[in-house]
């Protein structure tokens, strides 16, 4: 089973790019973030025409929004309100093989890494704390689960173009990194990206629109993640960050990230 996660930055604007991803990479499941569309206007028919008959979504006008589109059946759909927020930032479903899939869009957190003056940053930290508490209370490391999405945190030194220069920049600050690592350690999650790409090597999934030549400057960050519980370790087959998607026409600033899992 091939599973992709992508912050598409408007599913209606980039439906042709979604089609390109579907044709070129043939994911069985695609998890989207920042769909930026209320449910009544979600392009369901267009997505089903791409071969994804099983679609669940949760959106709001112009902001946030998550969706799971799938060629395989989805059951047990849940939509959590995280940290007492009405933002549409989570959706989950059960895949064949009783694998529980959670799609998250963690808040970006604004510009200032100071909770006393930046409520967006404070909310981001509370959001990750909520995730850690929820999984710790409701799930076990022996459960078969995948969590993925735009986490908006690049936790490792080589998840960013310069750890030294970005240490006080939101997405790579110590409070964010420590919380994400605490979440990761709670159920001994496997970071699928780093399962295949050594920590000493650069690995990115996002390049700012502000970089006129993103490829030349290569000032990227790894904000998009796929994690699996230890029970799925033997089934993890491959991983890729589709950097070429950053050069697609009217691209998202994020690129799709893909993981392959072998069926039991």
C-alpha positions as CSV (number, residue, x, y, z in Angstrom):
1,X,0.0,0.0,0.0
2,X,1.4,3.4,-1.0
3,X,0.4,6.3,1.2
4,X,1.1,9.9,0.5
5,X,0.8,13.0,2.5
6,X,0.7,16.5,1.0
7,X,-0.1,20.0,2.1
8,X,-1.7,20.9,-1.2
9,X,-2.4,24.6,-0.3
10,X,-5.9,24.6,-1.8
11,X,-7.4,21.4,-3.3
12,X,-9.6,23.3,-5.8
13,X,-6.7,25.4,-7.1
14,X,-4.4,22.4,-7.5
15,X,-6.8,19.7,-8.5
16,X,-4.7,19.2,-11.7
17,X,-1.6,18.7,-9.6
18,X,-3.4,16.1,-7.5
19,X,-4.2,14.4,-10.8
20,X,-0.6,14.5,-11.8
21,X,0.4,13.0,-8.4
22,X,-2.2,10.3,-8.8
23,X,-1.1,9.3,-12.3
24,X,2.7,9.5,-11.9
25,X,3.0,8.0,-8.4
26,X,-0.2,5.9,-8.1
27,X,-0.7,6.3,-4.3
28,X,-3.4,4.0,-2.9
29,X,-4.1,6.7,-0.2
30,X,-3.5,10.4,-0.3
31,X,-3.8,12.5,2.9
32,X,-4.2,16.2,2.2
33,X,-3.8,19.3,4.4
34,X,-4.7,22.9,3.9
35,X,-7.5,21.9,1.5
36,X,-9.0,25.4,2.2
37,X,-12.5,24.6,1.2
38,X,-15.8,24.2,3.2
39,X,-17.4,20.7,2.9
40,X,-20.2,21.9,0.7
41,X,-17.7,22.9,-2.0
42,X,-15.2,20.1,-1.7
43,X,-14.4,18.7,-5.2
44,X,-15.6,15.2,-4.5
45,X,-16.7,14.3,-8.0
46,X,-13.4,15.4,-9.5
47,X,-11.4,13.4,-7.0
48,X,-13.5,10.3,-7.5
49,X,-12.8,10.6,-11.3
50,X,-9.1,10.1,-10.4
51,X,-10.0,6.7,-9.1
52,X,-10.3,7.5,-5.4
53,X,-13.8,6.2,-4.5
54,X,-13.4,6.4,-0.8
55,X,-13.1,10.0,0.4
56,X,-13.5,11.6,3.8
57,X,-12.9,15.3,4.5
58,X,-13.3,18.1,7.0
59,X,-12.9,21.7,5.9
60,X,-13.6,25.3,6.4
61,X,-13.7,28.3,4.0
62,X,-10.2,29.6,3.0
63,X,-8.3,28.0,5.9
64,X,-7.0,24.7,7.2
65,X,-8.9,21.6,6.1
66,X,-7.9,17.9,5.9
67,X,-8.9,15.0,3.7
68,X,-8.2,11.3,3.2
69,X,-8.8,10.1,-0.4
70,X,-8.4,6.4,-1.0
71,X,-8.7,3.6,-3.5
72,X,-9.3,1.2,-0.6
73,X,-12.2,1.2,1.9
74,X,-12.1,3.5,4.9
75,X,-14.1,2.8,8.1
76,X,-14.2,4.2,11.6
77,X,-13.8,7.8,10.5
78,X,-13.2,10.3,13.4
79,X,-12.7,14.0,13.4
80,X,-11.1,15.4,16.6
81,X,-11.2,18.9,17.9
82,X,-7.7,19.5,19.1
83,X,-6.8,21.6,22.1
84,X,-10.4,23.0,22.3
85,X,-10.2,24.4,18.8
86,X,-12.8,24.3,16.1
87,X,-10.0,24.4,13.4
88,X,-10.3,21.5,10.9
89,X,-6.9,20.0,11.5
90,X,-7.5,16.3,12.1
91,X,-9.2,13.3,10.5
92,X,-8.6,9.6,10.9
93,X,-9.9,6.3,9.5
94,X,-9.2,2.6,9.6
95,X,-7.5,1.1,6.5
96,X,-7.6,-2.6,5.5
97,X,-5.5,-4.7,7.8
98,X,-6.9,-2.7,10.8
99,X,-4.3,0.0,10.4
100,X,-5.4,3.2,12.0
101,X,-4.4,6.3,9.9
102,X,-4.4,9.8,11.4
103,X,-4.0,12.9,9.3
104,X,-2.8,16.0,11.1
105,X,-2.3,19.6,10.2
106,X,-0.3,21.1,13.1
107,X,-0.5,24.9,13.3
108,X,2.3,26.9,11.7
109,X,2.7,29.0,14.9
110,X,3.2,32.5,13.5
111,X,6.5,34.4,13.5
112,X,7.5,35.1,17.1
113,X,8.6,32.1,19.3
114,X,7.2,33.6,22.4
115,X,4.0,32.4,24.0
116,X,3.6,35.6,26.0
117,X,3.1,37.7,22.8
118,X,2.2,35.2,20.1
119,X,-1.0,33.2,20.7
120,X,-0.5,31.2,17.5
121,X,2.8,29.8,18.8
122,X,1.2,29.0,22.2
123,X,-1.6,27.2,20.4
124,X,0.9,25.2,18.4
125,X,2.7,24.0,21.5
126,X,-0.7,23.1,23.1
127,X,-1.7,21.3,20.0
128,X,1.3,18.9,20.1
129,X,0.8,18.5,23.9
130,X,-2.8,17.5,23.2
131,X,-1.6,14.9,20.6
132,X,0.9,13.4,23.1
133,X,-1.7,13.2,25.9
134,X,-4.4,11.7,23.6
135,X,-2.2,9.0,22.2
136,X,-0.7,8.2,25.6
137,X,-4.2,7.8,27.1
138,X,-6.0,6.1,24.2
139,X,-3.5,4.1,22.3
140,X,-0.6,1.6,22.8
141,X,2.6,1.2,20.9
142,X,1.5,-2.3,20.0
143,X,-1.4,-0.9,18.0
144,X,-1.0,-0.7,14.2
145,X,-1.1,3.0,13.5
146,X,0.3,5.6,11.1
147,X,0.2,9.3,11.8
148,X,1.2,11.8,9.2
149,X,0.7,15.2,7.8
150,X,2.1,18.7,7.9
151,X,3.6,18.8,11.3
152,X,5.1,22.3,10.7
153,X,8.1,21.2,12.8
154,X,11.6,20.3,11.4
155,X,13.0,18.5,14.5
156,X,16.5,17.4,13.4
157,X,19.7,19.3,12.5
158,X,19.6,18.3,8.9
159,X,15.8,18.8,8.5
160,X,16.6,22.4,7.9
161,X,19.2,24.2,5.7
162,X,20.9,25.8,8.7
163,X,20.1,24.6,12.2
164,X,22.3,27.4,13.7
165,X,20.5,30.2,11.8
166,X,17.0,28.8,12.4
167,X,17.3,27.9,16.0
168,X,15.0,30.8,17.0
169,X,12.8,30.6,13.9
170,X,9.3,29.0,14.4
171,X,9.4,25.4,13.1
172,X,12.8,24.7,14.5
173,X,12.8,26.1,18.0
174,X,13.6,24.1,21.1
175,X,10.1,24.1,22.6
176,X,8.6,22.7,19.4
177,X,11.4,20.1,18.9
178,X,11.2,18.9,22.5
179,X,7.5,18.4,22.3
180,X,7.5,16.6,19.0
181,X,10.3,14.3,20.3
182,X,8.3,13.7,23.4
183,X,5.3,12.8,21.3
184,X,7.5,10.5,19.1
185,X,8.9,8.7,22.2
186,X,5.5,8.2,23.8
187,X,4.6,5.2,21.6
188,X,8.1,4.7,20.1
189,X,6.9,6.0,16.8
190,X,9.2,5.2,13.8
191,X,10.0,8.3,11.7
192,X,9.7,6.7,8.3
193,X,11.7,9.4,6.5
194,X,14.7,8.9,8.8
195,X,14.2,5.1,8.7
196,X,15.5,5.3,5.2
197,X,17.5,8.6,5.0
198,X,20.3,8.9,7.7
199,X,20.0,11.8,10.1
200,X,23.3,13.2,8.8
201,X,21.8,13.8,5.3
202,X,19.6,16.8,4.4
203,X,16.0,15.9,3.9
204,X,13.3,18.5,3.0
205,X,9.6,18.7,2.1
206,X,9.0,22.5,2.0
207,X,10.7,25.5,0.3
208,X,9.4,29.0,0.8
209,X,7.7,30.9,-2.0
210,X,10.0,33.8,-1.1
211,X,12.9,31.9,-2.7
212,X,12.9,32.9,-6.4
213,X,15.1,29.9,-7.2
214,X,14.3,27.4,-4.6
215,X,16.5,24.7,-6.1
216,X,19.6,27.0,-6.2
217,X,19.3,28.3,-2.7
218,X,17.9,25.0,-1.4
219,X,16.8,26.6,1.9
220,X,14.3,23.9,2.7
221,X,12.8,22.3,5.8
222,X,11.3,18.9,6.5
223,X,7.9,19.9,7.8
224,X,5.9,16.9,6.5
225,X,6.2,13.6,8.2
226,X,5.0,10.0,8.2
227,X,5.3,8.0,11.4
228,X,4.4,4.3,12.1
229,X,4.1,2.3,15.3
230,X,6.7,-0.5,16.0
231,X,4.2,-3.1,15.0
232,X,4.4,-1.9,11.4
233,X,8.2,-1.8,11.2
234,X,8.5,-5.0,9.2
235,X,6.0,-3.7,6.7
236,X,7.7,-0.4,5.9
237,X,9.2,-0.8,2.4
238,X,10.1,2.6,1.0
239,X,10.0,6.4,1.4
240,X,10.4,9.3,-0.9
241,X,10.0,13.1,-0.8
242,X,8.9,14.2,-4.3
243,X,11.1,17.3,-4.7
244,X,10.3,17.6,-8.4
245,X,6.7,18.6,-7.4
246,X,8.1,22.0,-6.2
247,X,8.7,22.8,-9.9
248,X,5.2,21.9,-11.0
249,X,3.0,24.7,-12.5
250,X,1.6,26.8,-9.7
251,X,3.0,24.5,-7.0
252,X,2.3,24.2,-3.4
253,X,5.3,25.3,-1.2
254,X,5.2,21.7,0.2
255,X,5.9,18.6,-1.9
256,X,4.2,15.2,-1.5
257,X,5.9,12.7,0.8
258,X,5.3,9.0,0.2
259,X,5.7,5.8,2.1
260,X,5.2,2.2,0.9
261,X,3.9,-0.5,3.2
262,X,3.9,-4.2,2.5
263,X,0.6,-6.0,3.2
264,X,0.8,-8.8,5.8
